[in-house]
């Protein structure tokens, strides 16, 4: 998608602080961190939100979760971490490209949000 900021980051059109990259997944530090460690894990394929994912995306979604686990280990989140997927306006999704927030290095409260 031509105007998607996450697509531009994943393609290298916009520079960012890369945490991990392979043929299908791209990960970088969030520009507005909500925890001492706040990384985004995105598919390189443009999927607007989890609601737009299809059965054909199942392997990609599983790969994203496994890479999030690997990134958490690489970043030393041995005491735990939180993964968040915001979907749609009411879910707090601000960029229309599916992404997983990986948050760590602080105690997470429950329930989250206001």
Legacy VTK file of the C-alpha trace (Angstrom):
# vtk DataFile Version 3.0
C-alpha trace
ASCII
DATASET POLYDATA
POINTS 114 float
0.000 0.000 0.000
1.589 3.253 -1.174
0.592 5.545 1.702
1.077 3.079 4.592
3.828 4.231 6.949
4.518 0.675 8.149
4.903 -0.550 4.560
7.352 2.304 3.976
9.317 1.358 7.102
9.438 -2.328 6.138
10.597 -1.523 2.605
13.373 0.773 3.871
11.802 3.844 2.274
11.679 5.420 5.747
14.625 4.625 8.059
13.941 3.182 11.498
15.668 1.339 14.320
15.307 -2.267 13.119
15.119 -5.017 15.736
14.512 -7.999 13.426
13.815 -8.651 9.776
13.266 -11.678 7.562
11.430 -12.318 4.291
7.956 -11.896 5.817
8.284 -10.053 9.163
9.742 -6.686 10.158
10.275 -5.451 13.724
11.300 -2.037 15.029
11.136 0.121 18.155
7.893 2.039 18.675
8.255 5.812 18.198
5.981 6.445 21.221
7.048 3.755 23.727
4.619 2.755 26.463
7.171 0.611 28.313
10.969 0.547 28.648
10.942 -2.020 25.824
8.264 -1.381 23.185
8.776 -3.077 19.850
6.358 -3.524 16.952
6.265 -6.734 14.928
4.571 -6.341 11.553
3.978 -8.492 8.504
5.695 -7.187 5.373
2.500 -8.090 3.542
-0.019 -5.295 4.033
-2.887 -6.559 6.188
-4.983 -3.638 7.407
-5.999 -5.254 10.693
-6.474 -8.665 12.242
-10.069 -8.493 10.965
-8.683 -8.474 7.411
-6.465 -11.545 7.891
-7.571 -14.690 6.072
-6.915 -18.409 6.359
-4.097 -17.915 3.836
-2.395 -15.671 6.428
-2.405 -18.331 9.168
1.249 -19.337 8.738
2.321 -15.674 8.614
0.428 -14.876 11.823
1.973 -17.879 13.584
5.420 -16.801 12.340
4.850 -13.310 13.764
4.026 -14.737 17.202
7.051 -17.020 17.218
9.315 -14.157 16.138
7.843 -11.959 18.897
8.856 -14.678 21.381
12.370 -14.812 19.912
12.688 -11.014 19.977
11.566 -10.956 23.633
14.331 -13.438 24.486
16.891 -11.426 22.472
15.896 -8.251 24.367
16.247 -9.940 27.772
12.583 -10.021 28.758
13.064 -13.109 30.937
10.626 -11.824 33.602
7.825 -11.693 31.038
6.289 -9.433 28.462
2.947 -8.509 26.949
1.814 -8.891 23.350
-1.025 -6.646 22.171
-2.883 -6.522 18.851
-5.177 -3.492 18.637
-7.928 -3.947 16.046
-10.136 -1.138 14.748
-10.885 2.288 16.188
-12.484 1.045 19.422
-9.576 -1.367 19.888
-7.103 1.517 19.750
-5.566 0.744 16.354
-3.929 3.955 15.113
-2.098 2.628 12.023
-4.069 0.602 9.466
-1.429 -2.109 9.143
-1.735 -5.074 11.480
0.972 -5.124 14.129
1.866 -6.751 17.407
3.073 -4.574 20.267
5.769 -6.297 22.336
6.033 -4.556 25.722
8.404 -5.376 28.555
10.813 -4.390 31.321
8.031 -3.143 33.584
5.143 -4.633 35.531
2.018 -4.798 33.372
-1.300 -4.041 35.063
-4.609 -5.807 34.518
-7.028 -4.835 33.197
-5.121 -2.723 30.675
-6.353 0.650 29.479
-8.829 3.083 30.949
LINES 1 115
114 0 1 2 3 4 5 6 7 8 9 10 11 12 13 14 15 16 17 18 19 20 21 22 23 24 25 26 27 28 29 30 31 32 33 34 35 36 37 38 39 40 41 42 43 44 45 46 47 48 49 50 51 52 53 54 55 56 57 58 59 60 61 62 63 64 65 66 67 68 69 70 71 72 73 74 75 76 77 78 79 80 81 82 83 84 85 86 87 88 89 90 91 92 93 94 95 96 97 98 99 100 101 102 103 104 105 106 107 108 109 110 111 112 113
